[in-house]
Amino acid sequence: MKLLAALSLRIATLFQRSQINAEMEEELRSHIQHRADDLARDGLDRAEAERLACIEFGGRERIKEECHEALGGNFLDTLLQDVRFGFRVLRKSPSFTAAAVVTLALAIGANAVVFGVLDALILRPLNVPQAESLYGTEYGLDPGFQSYPNYLDLRDRNRSFEDLAAFNFVFAGLDTGKNPSTATGFAATGNYFDVLRIQPYLGRFFHSSDEQGPNSAPFLVLSYAYWHSRFQDDRGVVDRTIQVSKHPFTIIGVTPPEFRGSLLFVSPDFLIPIVNQDQVNGENILNARGDTHPIFEAIGHLKPGVTPDQAVADVNAVGAYLEKTYPKEFGQKSSTLGRAGLTSFDSAVRQFVTGLMLLAGLILLAACANLGGLFAARAADRSREVALRLALGSSRKRILRQLLTEAVLISLVGGAAGLAGSVVLLRRLSTWQPFPSAPIHLPVSPDAKVYVVALVLALVSGLLFGIVPVRQVLRANPYEIVKAGSSGRVGRRLTVRDALLVLQIAICAVLVTSSMVAVRGLVRSLHGNFGFELHNAMLVGTNLAMAGYSGDRVPAMQRRMIHAMEAIPGVERVGLVNNYPPLVYGAGSRVSVFKEETRDLRPANADPRIVLATMGGPPALEPAERDERDAETLVTAALNGTSLPHY
Amino acid sequence: MTDQAQLLPGTLDLLILRAVSLGPLHGYGILLRIGQISGNALLIEQGALYPGLFRLVRQGLLKANWGTSENNRRAKFYELTAAGRRRLREETANWNRLVTAIASALSVQPEEV
């Protein structure tokens, strides 16, 4: 009750300030008048009596200030006063204010953007239940890629995972009867949803029991987003049959809205059972043990009590068994576990984003040093104002508070501007598709965490650069400063600012160097020597599997396409390649290259210096005579040239 | 003027309460009353009275009302509340105990120890 009363009094004093002020003023004046009356009675003339009464009374403004303090409700009140005064002062020097706000907006904006990315990729786990015990295996010939039979063995022989699901990408043409369009999906093992512990939003999911051999489960689960955008939330889609790459599939369910697949970068439009992947991708993968591209990642929850290290040992034991049993097809490399969501990019992404965050932090620090210097200079310029206020009876605490309020005001305005910019940028990032033909995106969404971080950064930096002139004010001697005029400078101030300048230059040097290195790297990779002429080369993308072509019909169609293209006026030469860098996100397989003297052609004996990456599927080049020559040239180019990063 | 004593910290509030306990007074009146009852022996800066007054009002020991003074001027008159009266009693007792103790300590002669 007492607290409530005190609080209401505080709020009341806050709002009645002007009234209280007027009353206080009147009361003090009344006092002086009474005193003057007495003095006049003693024989002084009225004017002289009033002057004397004023002098006797003491510093009226200081006393009023003390009275306000005695009344309580002071903190908010003073703050409001400071804020109002701060705004007035800042409006008086718009260029200073603009420079400070823009500096901070850039620094805090950069930090907010990087933090948004950091939050999305590292801090936020995959949006599935119990994501903390969910791990992806990197196992087999290549991290993240393995064959379907190897996956089955790993699933059945490991003792660390509760269950192991796997998925791969499928790029399909979806035909619902009107407007056929391409879509990206996951071909997932039957236990995929059960391993991830996801419940359907609509209809049902497919399960292990649906897998009865190749092409036995023509079922399709739509993602919520795709269902929303493509099917306009039509609840009647369940049990409808649609054409997926010219094969009939039945829509059986819709995933919940928050589920975006088991990868952070790519969210599938739809999911089909992996046993039906052949129909969509046009190739038979279920029995190819040596084909290491059909599985993108195998994921599962670790059993309770099993540590990741134990699981790694377990997976490696299975790998050793497989290498012994299938020496021709299986080349074991030591495997690791990665956090589900980023798979084998995990540590790379972590390092990259952490580095980025560090750089952003440095930018903010440089900005703070810069603003600290600016504020110190400004405080020096305002030394006369400060001295005058001190002389008029203001306390140093009060002046410092006011200066800090100004700094925090600037930092908040700058922070708000930076945050607004970063939200726009993050929104654009989340819809940005770095590669037009690949469904890769950054799952960033500015949320409360980003706002809080920006706010805290703004406040901290405000206090940080606001604190720089503190010593200066504390040491200020009003008498000296007023006497010396505004040109009065003391050596000490310069040393603080010099130190800040040095700090700023040092940080900026680091930042400039690192950005130069990054830009140089980018330029180099853009103008890299691929061993063939990029200029005037045009790419036409097709996916024959999407159109239902498979087996022998593919080369025939490719030949027709090549001839048709050669007939186009201005076209010199036409070649065919299955995929091209840097878009090797798709199912890629690798071919072991052996030294000439090697007789035992098992993967383990391959020349480790040469990794020839070809893309899976039918032969990369059409086996017509001329095209064969092209194929040879290309392979030779690849081996001689510098284009392959592994070489 | 120079023979006036500095106030001990905290004693101004006690003096204000005492002055007001003798009848409602405005600020200047309180000052005059303190001078009168202390035999003009205490040095009080005039303005310093007011933060004390506001504090006592806030603590609920005084209440204030606007009125007209003997000089026919508008002035704010202060009077004791019940809590103020109680506080004055307590503080007076405390003060007396303190004074007695210090006085006896100071008046001790060597042979009495």
HADDOCK unambig.tbl for C-alpha pairs under 7 A between the chains (distance, minus, plus):
assign (segid A and resid 27 and name CA) (segid B and resid 75 and name CA) 6.36 0.50 0.50
assign (segid A and resid 27 and name CA) (segid B and resid 76 and name CA) 6.46 0.50 0.50
assign (segid A and resid 30 and name CA) (segid B and resid 74 and name CA) 6.89 0.50 0.50
assign (segid A and resid 30 and name CA) (segid B and resid 75 and name CA) 6.02 0.50 0.50
assign (segid A and resid 31 and name CA) (segid B and resid 27 and name CA) 6.45 0.50 0.50
assign (segid A and resid 31 and name CA) (segid B and resid 28 and name CA) 5.28 0.50 0.50
assign (segid A and resid 34 and name CA) (segid B and resid 28 and name CA) 6.79 0.50 0.50
assign (segid A and resid 56 and name CA) (segid B and resid 46 and name CA) 6.78 0.50 0.50
assign (segid A and resid 57 and name CA) (segid B and resid 45 and name CA) 6.92 0.50 0.50
assign (segid A and resid 57 and name CA) (segid B and resid 46 and name CA) 4.96 0.50 0.50
assign (segid A and resid 57 and name CA) (segid B and resid 47 and name CA) 5.02 0.50 0.50
assign (segid A and resid 58 and name CA) (segid B and resid 47 and name CA) 5.74 0.50 0.50
assign (segid A and resid 63 and name CA) (segid B and resid 47 and name CA) 6.32 0.50 0.50
assign (segid A and resid 63 and name CA) (segid B and resid 48 and name CA) 6.88 0.50 0.50
assign (segid A and resid 63 and name CA) (segid B and resid 51 and name CA) 6.93 0.50 0.50
assign (segid A and resid 66 and name CA) (segid B and resid 51 and name CA) 5.73 0.50 0.50
assign (segid A and resid 67 and name CA) (segid B and resid 50 and name CA) 6.55 0.50 0.50
assign (segid A and resid 67 and name CA) (segid B and resid 51 and name CA) 4.27 0.50 0.50
assign (segid A and resid 67 and name CA) (segid B and resid 54 and name CA) 6.17 0.50 0.50
assign (segid A and resid 70 and name CA) (segid B and resid 51 and name CA) 5.79 0.50 0.50
assign (segid A and resid 70 and name CA) (segid B and resid 54 and name CA) 5.99 0.50 0.50
assign (segid A and resid 70 and name CA) (segid B and resid 55 and name CA) 4.94 0.50 0.50
assign (segid A and resid 71 and name CA) (segid B and resid 54 and name CA) 6.04 0.50 0.50
assign (segid A and resid 71 and name CA) (segid B and resid 55 and name CA) 6.10 0.50 0.50
assign (segid A and resid 71 and name CA) (segid B and resid 58 and name CA) 6.18 0.50 0.50
